[in-house]
Amino acid sequence: MDIYRSVIRPVLFSGVKADPEWLHQQTLGVLGWLDYHHQQPLARWLHHQLAKAYCLNDDRLAQSLWGLQFSNPIGLAAGFDKDGVASGVWSSFGFGFAELGTVTFTPQPGNPPPRLFRLPLDNAALNRMGFNNQGAAAMAHTLQQRWGNALSPLPSPFPIGVNLGKSKSTPLEEAAADYLGSFQWLKDWGNYFVVNVSSPNTPGLRSLQATEQLEPILAALQQENAGQKPLLIKIAPDLEWEAIAAVLELAQTYKLAGIIATNTTIRRDGLTTQVVRSTGKSVQEEAGGISGAPLRQRSTEVIRFIWQETQGNLPIIGVGGVFTPEDAWEKITAGASLVQVYTGWVYEGPAMVRHLLEGLLQKMAERGLTSLSQAIGLKE
Ligand SMILES: Cc1cc2nc3c(=O)[nH]c(=O)nc-3n(C[C@H](O)[C@H](O)[C@H](O)COP(=O)(O)O)c2cc1C
């Protein structure tokens, strides 16, 4: 029996204290404690118990990408551990990698609450968090305390990505310096880095996806980087094909390591939910991005487009609406080398990663594939 789905989730999702952000903070508080005390016997024992329940090790799922070793293709998406307070626990939940952030140069509170809503009828969430985080310097400090020199030199057995965003107080014209400042703080503390220009919750941020605005950001970061760390860009699902093609050209010019597709969508079509229960307002009226099941198909289409445009030469991290092994397989066969999850993990609980990995292995076996990399972009 899956205790999370049958007992824990119904209590969490329906209780008096079921405010989703409160729950998130409580969860992260516990996991942060567990990570901080990882050398103490109780924490070690708990880590071990988690790993026993949730990890699945199989060489057929392993990949080497950008000189990094991924023990499996399922990662935690950005936004869950925004300050990197639990960076050491994610491997015990069975993930193959985790992306921390989004972090901004300036610490900032984000948008006023309520700013995170569950849409259970749609297996979805609506959020307008607005990059609430402690800032790049604080994250660098946290990661340094946790890892010492362990994250560098590479390779690491559990790659950690750091997702960078623009501070709300920084004007769009000065975005490049803002991203650069965060990267300078953090470049020793991540295995890969992501330029996030796709959150709908910082005014004007998504306009940075346009060539003229993106170019100075990528130029500044890659000059500082000098080829040391893989740099990726995370894009919105709401871009037109031409705009995505333009990003891909820049990706080539600036030798980006890959694309993360996609962030949340500002579209509201196809939702069963009409009214957001906790505010009583219509889902159209509530600002923010939709994640989860309603995003699945569009995100896969974007992945397929990128794969085709680049003839499979640019690695893709696929994210959006993954709940089942079928969803993950769909992303991989559309061209994703790695897959991230957020909303699905919240709905399905911690057993989900292992379930995804078992399902992927089964699909590989049915097709006679001996390594996950053979499934990437596989036409079925
Ligand atoms: C509450 C919440 C906060 C998020 N915060 C971030 C963030 O800070 N940076 C980012 O790049 N994506 C963020 N995302 C987007 C996710 O990383 C992911 O791209 C998106 O949710 C689609 O995946 P999913 O359907 O598996 O949730 C957030 C998503 C949610 C639900």
The ligand as an SDF file (V2000), in Angstrom:
LIG
                    3D

 31 33  0  0  0  0  0  0  0  0999 V2000
    5.4660   26.3100   -6.5490 C   0  0  0  0  0  0  0  0  0  0  0  0
    6.3740   26.3040   -7.7400 C   0  0  0  0  0  0  0  0  0  0  0  0
    7.5050   27.1020   -7.7330 C   0  0  0  0  0  0  0  0  0  0  0  0
    8.3700   27.1050   -8.8370 C   0  0  0  0  0  0  0  0  0  0  0  0
    9.5000   27.8700   -8.7910 N   0  0  0  0  0  0  0  0  0  0  0  0
   10.3590   27.8540   -9.8460 C   0  0  0  0  0  0  0  0  0  0  0  0
   11.5670   28.5980   -9.7960 C   0  0  0  0  0  0  0  0  0  0  0  0
   11.8820   29.2660   -8.8120 O   0  0  0  0  0  0  0  0  0  0  0  0
   12.3760   28.5570  -10.8840 N   0  0  0  0  0  0  0  0  0  0  0  0
   12.0760   27.8130  -12.0000 C   0  0  0  0  0  0  0  0  0  0  0  0
   12.8630   27.7890  -12.9510 O   0  0  0  0  0  0  0  0  0  0  0  0
   10.9370   27.0790  -12.0550 N   0  0  0  0  0  0  0  0  0  0  0  0
   10.0900   27.0840  -11.0070 C   0  0  0  0  0  0  0  0  0  0  0  0
    8.9450   26.3310  -11.0660 N   0  0  0  0  0  0  0  0  0  0  0  0
    8.6530   25.5700  -12.2960 C   0  0  0  0  0  0  0  0  0  0  0  0
    9.1110   24.1260  -12.2240 C   0  0  0  0  0  0  0  0  0  0  0  0
   10.4990   24.0250  -12.0690 O   0  0  0  0  0  0  0  0  0  0  0  0
    8.6860   23.3800  -13.5110 C   0  0  0  0  0  0  0  0  0  0  0  0
    9.3380   23.9570  -14.6170 O   0  0  0  0  0  0  0  0  0  0  0  0
    7.1870   23.4310  -13.7440 C   0  0  0  0  0  0  0  0  0  0  0  0
    6.4860   23.3730  -12.5290 O   0  0  0  0  0  0  0  0  0  0  0  0
    6.6920   22.2980  -14.6320 C   0  0  0  0  0  0  0  0  0  0  0  0
    6.9390   21.0440  -14.0460 O   0  0  0  0  0  0  0  0  0  0  0  0
    5.8250   20.2140  -13.2420 P   0  0  0  0  0  0  0  0  0  0  0  0
    4.6170   20.1540  -14.1130 O   0  0  0  0  0  0  0  0  0  0  0  0
    6.4680   18.8790  -12.9940 O   0  0  0  0  0  0  0  0  0  0  0  0
    5.5750   20.9540  -11.9850 O   0  0  0  0  0  0  0  0  0  0  0  0
    8.0760   26.3040   -9.9780 C   0  0  0  0  0  0  0  0  0  0  0  0
    6.9280   25.5120   -9.9730 C   0  0  0  0  0  0  0  0  0  0  0  0
    6.0830   25.4810   -8.8760 C   0  0  0  0  0  0  0  0  0  0  0  0
    4.8540   24.6000   -8.8930 C   0  0  0  0  0  0  0  0  0  0  0  0
  1  2  1  0
  2  3  1  0
  2 30  2  0
  3  4  2  0
  4  5  1  0
  4 28  1  0
  5  6  2  0
  6  7  1  0
  6 13  1  0
  7  8  2  0
  7  9  1  0
  9 10  1  0
 10 11  2  0
 10 12  1  0
 12 13  2  0
 13 14  1  0
 14 15  1  0
 14 28  1  0
 15 16  1  0
 16 17  1  0
 16 18  1  0
 18 19  1  0
 18 20  1  0
 20 21  1  0
 20 22  1  0
 22 23  1  0
 23 24  1  0
 24 25  2  0
 24 26  1  0
 24 27  1  0
 28 29  2  0
 29 30  1  0
 30 31  1  0
M  END
$$$$
